[in-house]
């Protein structure tokens, strides 16, 4: 009798376990969103590169320092640019001295021109006096030809000196300009050894220590905004076509547990990352948290559609082929919006249709 009672109890328990879980569809507000992993980054974050190679003398700032545009960040050692700058400066001084100084080349040519002008003036007087005498049949032909030749030589010599002056002046001016350009270029090259910030912001990372080699292919620092942060989200390629600028986004951060922040999509990058098969999307906080740091991780849900009073069922009640299990057997349905938990039912069943949860 005892064993018979146990057998009956087992059969009752089995019959109870075979009851199927049953629900009814209900109308509610349904929001469809696209999931994305999220990371916080400062706005305008960029990696700083040196325009020249050398040895890092010292970092002029520390990580976390707030800097202005043009603030020196680090100093690189290389004596060659300094020597080139000094040589260029000396060449410029020499060129200016030749052009304007007390021992200028042009002053010597001017003295020659003044002497040639006096000679030309004197020879011209003698020539025209001799010419008038010769026209009166006074004097000899030989004296006239001699005066004429002397006059023409003096005139040509004066023209040559004047031409030499203009040419020399142009050459010296060109030398001054070239020396000035070389000096300015040398100064620029020297300035390149002091790396400066391109924006107003904060130093987030210094990647080199004093004594390390710096080259033009490796970043030496990272600088970004100290007040404005953006949300970088990675979106699966199957969802990217659903997104557009201005869409609202709900963001949760691991550092702010149980808090949801509103944001807005501001940029969609058109290039897919082939390694992760994702697209990058940027959003900005409508009202950011009080404290943010680069690299804070979280999740984003980009809202792509929202409806009120729609007929919904839990997603795990929807079978393959868009069918649901009713008390009368499988029934086909038309689906609409859906999120991670619920799906909209547009046709096929009503609020009074009892649904049985399909076996997993």
C-alpha positions in Angstrom: 0.0 0.0 0.0 2.9 2.3 0.8 4.5 1.8 -2.6 1.2 2.3 -4.3 0.9 5.8 -2.7 4.4 6.8 -3.8 3.6 5.8 -7.4 0.5 7.8 -7.4 2.3 10.8 -6.0 5.0 10.6 -8.7 2.3 10.4 -11.5 0.6 13.5 -10.1 3.8 15.4 -10.0 4.7 14.5 -13.6 1.2 15.5 -14.8 1.7 18.9 -13.0 5.1 19.3 -14.6 3.7 18.7 -18.1 1.5 21.8 -17.8 2.7 24.3 -20.4 3.5 27.9 -19.4 0.8 30.1 -20.9 0.4 33.9 -21.4 -1.8 36.4 -23.3 -0.5 39.1 -25.6 -0.9 42.6 -24.1 -0.8 46.2 -25.5 2.0 48.4 -24.3 4.6 51.0 -25.5 7.4 49.4 -27.4 10.7 50.9 -28.2 13.1 49.4 -30.8 16.7 50.2 -30.4 20.1 49.2 -31.7 22.6 47.9 -29.2 26.2 49.2 -29.2 29.2 49.0 -26.9 30.3 52.4 -25.7 33.5 54.1 -24.7 34.0 57.6 -23.5 36.6 59.8 -25.2 37.6 63.5 -24.9 36.4 65.6 -27.8 39.2 66.6 -30.3 41.5 63.9 -28.9 44.6 63.6 -31.1 48.0 62.0 -30.9 50.9 64.4 -30.9 53.8 63.7 -33.3 57.2 65.4 -33.5 58.2 66.9 -36.9 61.8 65.9 -36.3 63.8 63.1 -34.8 66.2 63.2 -31.9 66.5 62.5 -28.2 63.9 63.6 -25.7 65.5 66.1 -23.4 62.5 66.5 -21.1 58.7 66.6 -20.9 57.6 70.2 -20.2 54.2 69.2 -18.8 52.7 66.4 -16.8 49.8 64.1 -17.5 46.6 65.8 -16.5 47.9 69.3 -17.0 45.5 71.8 -18.8 47.3 73.5 -21.7 46.6 76.3 -24.1 47.1 76.2 -27.9 50.8 76.7 -28.5 51.9 75.5 -25.0 55.3 73.7 -25.2 54.8 70.0 -24.4 58.3 68.5 -24.7 61.8 69.4 -25.8 64.0 67.3 -28.1 67.8 67.5 -28.2 69.6 68.0 -31.5 72.5 70.5 -31.9 72.5 70.5 -35.7 69.5 72.9 -36.0 71.1 75.3 -33.5 74.3 75.4 -35.4 72.5 75.8 -38.7 70.5 78.7 -37.2 73.7 80.4 -36.0 75.4 80.0 -39.4 72.3 81.3 -41.2 72.2 84.3 -38.8 75.9 85.1 -39.5 75.2 84.8 -43.3 72.3 87.2 -43.0 74.4 89.7 -41.0 77.1 89.6 -43.7 74.6 90.0 -46.5 73.1 93.1 -44.8 76.5 94.5 -44.1 77.4 94.2 -47.8 74.2 95.8 -48.8 73.9 98.6 -46.2 77.0 98.7 -44.0 79.8 101.3 -43.9 82.1 99.0 -45.9 79.3 98.1 -48.4 80.2 97.0 -51.8 77.8 99.5 -53.3 79.6 102.4 -51.6 82.8 101.5 -53.6 80.9 101.4 -56.8 79.2 104.7 -56.0 82.7 106.3 -55.5 83.7 104.9 -58.9 80.6 106.4 -60.5 81.2 109.8 -59.0 84.8 109.8 -60.3 83.6 108.6 -63.7 80.9 111.3 -63.8 83.6 114.0 -63.2 85.8 112.5 -65.9 82.8 112.3 -68.3 81.9 115.9 -67.5 85.4 117.1 -68.1 85.9 115.0 -71.3 82.5 116.2 -72.7 83.5 119.8 -72.2 86.8 119.3 -74.0 85.1 117.3 -76.8 82.4 119.8 -77.5 84.9 122.7 -77.4 87.1 120.9 -79.8 84.1 120.1 -82.0 83.1 123.8 -82.3 86.7 124.7 -83.1 86.9 122.0 -85.8 83.6 123.2 -87.2 85.3 126.6 -87.6 88.3 124.9 -89.3 90.4 125.6 -86.2 92.7 122.9 -84.9 93.7 119.6 -86.3 91.6 116.5 -87.2 93.8 114.5 -84.9 93.0 116.6 -81.9 89.3 116.4 -82.6 89.4 112.6 -83.0 91.3 112.2 -79.8 88.9 114.4 -77.8 85.9 112.5 -79.3 87.4 109.1 -78.5 88.2 110.2 -74.9 84.6 111.5 -74.5 83.0 108.3 -75.8 85.2 106.1 -73.6 84.3 108.2 -70.5 80.6 108.0 -71.4 80.7 104.2 -71.9 82.7 103.8 -68.7 80.0 105.7 -66.8 77.2 103.6 -68.3 79.1 100.4 -67.4 79.6 101.6 -63.8 75.9 102.6 -63.5 74.9 99.2 -64.9 77.3 97.5 -62.5 75.8 99.4 -59.6 72.2 98.3 -60.5 73.3 94.7 -61.1 75.3 94.5 -57.9 72.5 96.1 -55.9 70.0 93.5 -57.2 72.4 90.7 -56.4 73.1 91.9 -52.9 69.4 92.4 -52.3 68.8 88.9 -53.5 71.5 87.6 -51.2 69.9 89.4 -48.3 66.5 87.9 -49.1 68.0 84.4 -49.5 69.9 84.8 -46.2 66.7 86.0 -44.5 64.8 83.0 -45.8 67.5 80.6 -44.8 67.6 82.1 -41.3 63.8 81.9 -41.0 63.8 78.3 -42.1 66.6 77.5 -39.7 64.6 79.1 -36.9 61.5 77.0 -37.8 63.6 73.9 -37.8 64.9 74.8 -34.4 61.3 75.4 -33.2 60.3 72.0 -34.4 62.4 70.6 -31.6 60.0 72.1 -29.2 56.7 70.2 -29.6 53.6 72.3 -28.8 49.9 71.7 -28.3 47.6 72.4 -31.3 44.5 73.0 -29.1 43.2 74.2 -25.8 42.8 71.0 -23.7 44.4 68.5 -21.3 47.4 66.3 -21.6 46.1 62.7 -21.3 49.2 60.8 -22.0 53.0 61.3 -22.3 54.5 58.4 -24.2 58.2 59.1 -23.9 60.6 59.6 -21.0 63.8 61.7 -21.0 66.6 60.1 -22.9 64.4 58.0 -25.2 64.6 58.3 -29.0 61.9 60.3 -30.7 61.1 59.8 -34.4 58.4 61.2 -36.6 56.5 57.9 -37.0 55.6 57.4 -33.3 53.3 59.6 -31.2 54.8 61.3 -28.2 51.7 62.5 -26.4 47.9 62.6 -26.5 45.9 65.8 -26.0 42.2 66.4 -26.0 39.4 68.6 -24.7 39.3 68.9 -20.9 35.6 69.7 -20.8 33.8 68.1 -23.7 33.5 64.3 -24.0 32.0 62.2 -26.7 30.6 58.7 -26.7 32.2 56.3 -29.2 30.0 53.3 -30.0 30.6 50.3 -32.1 27.5 49.1 -34.1 27.1 45.8 -35.9 27.1 46.1 -39.7 23.5 44.6 -39.9 22.2 47.5 -37.8 24.1 50.5 -39.3 21.5 51.1 -42.0 18.9 51.8 -39.3 20.8 54.7 -37.9 20.7 58.4 -38.7 22.0 61.6 -37.2 19.9 63.1 -34.3 18.6 59.8 -33.0 18.2 59.6 -29.2 20.5 57.2 -27.3 20.3 55.7 -23.8 23.7 55.2 -22.3 24.8 53.3 -19.3 28.3 53.4 -17.9 30.0 50.8 -15.6 31.3 53.6 -13.4 27.7 54.9 -12.8 25.7 51.8 -11.9 21.9 52.0 -12.3 22.1 55.4 -14.0 20.9 56.0 -17.6 22.1 59.1 -19.5 20.4 60.6 -22.5 22.6 61.3 -25.6 22.2 62.2 -29.3 23.9 60.6 -32.3 26.2 63.3 -33.8 28.3 61.4 -36.3 28.3 58.1 -38.2 31.6 57.0 -39.7 31.1 55.5 -43.2 34.0 53.0 -43.1 33.6 49.5 -41.6 36.3 48.0 -39.4 37.0 44.7 -41.2 38.4 43.1 -38.1 35.4 43.7 -35.9 32.8 44.0 -38.6 31.5 47.1 -36.9 30.9 50.8 -37.7 31.9 53.6 -35.4 29.1 56.0 -34.3 29.6 59.1 -32.1 27.1 60.6 -29.7 27.1 63.6 -27.3 25.6 63.7 -23.8 22.5 65.8 -23.5 23.5 66.3 -19.8 26.8 64.6 -19.0 27.8 63.1 -15.7 29.8 65.3 -13.3 33.0 63.4 -13.8 34.2 61.6 -16.9 37.5 60.0 -17.8 38.8 58.7 -21.1 38.2 55.0 -21.6 35.1 54.7 -19.3 33.1 51.7 -20.8 29.4 51.0 -21.0 26.6 50.3 -23.3 24.4 52.3 -25.7 20.9 51.7 -27.0 20.2 53.9 -30.0 16.4 54.4 -30.3 15.3 53.9 -33.9 11.5 53.6 -33.4 8.9 54.0 -30.7 5.2 53.1 -30.6 2.4 53.3 -28.1 -0.5 50.8 -27.6 1.0 48.0 -29.7 0.3 44.3 -29.2 3.4 42.6 -27.9 4.6 39.2 -26.8 7.8 38.1 -25.2 10.4 37.3 -27.8 11.0 33.8 -26.5 7.3 33.0 -27.5 8.0 33.6 -31.1 9.0 30.5 -33.0 11.0 30.1 -36.2 9.1 31.2 -39.3 7.2 33.9 -37.3 4.8 31.5 -35.7 3.4 31.2 -32.2 2.1 28.2 -30.3 -1.6 28.5 -29.3 -3.9 26.1 -27.5 -5.1 25.1 -31.0 -1.7 24.6 -32.5 0.9 26.9 -34.3 -0.4 30.1 -35.8 1.5 32.4 -38.2 1.8 36.1 -37.3 3.1 39.3 -38.8 5.8 41.1 -36.6 6.8 44.7 -36.4 9.0 46.5 -34.0 11.1 44.5 -31.6 13.7 44.9 -28.9 15.8 42.5 -26.8 12.7 41.3 -24.8 9.5 42.0 -26.8 8.2 41.9 -30.3 5.2 43.7 -31.9 2.4 41.4 -33.3 0.6 43.2 -36.2 -1.6 40.3 -37.4 -2.5 36.7 -36.6 -3.5 36.8 -32.9 -5.3 39.1 -30.4 -5.2 40.0 -26.7 -7.5 37.0 -26.0 -5.3 34.4 -27.7 -3.6 32.2 -25.2 0.0 31.5 -26.0 2.0 28.5 -24.9 5.8 28.9 -24.5 7.5 26.7 -27.0 10.0 24.2 -25.8 13.6 25.3 -26.0 
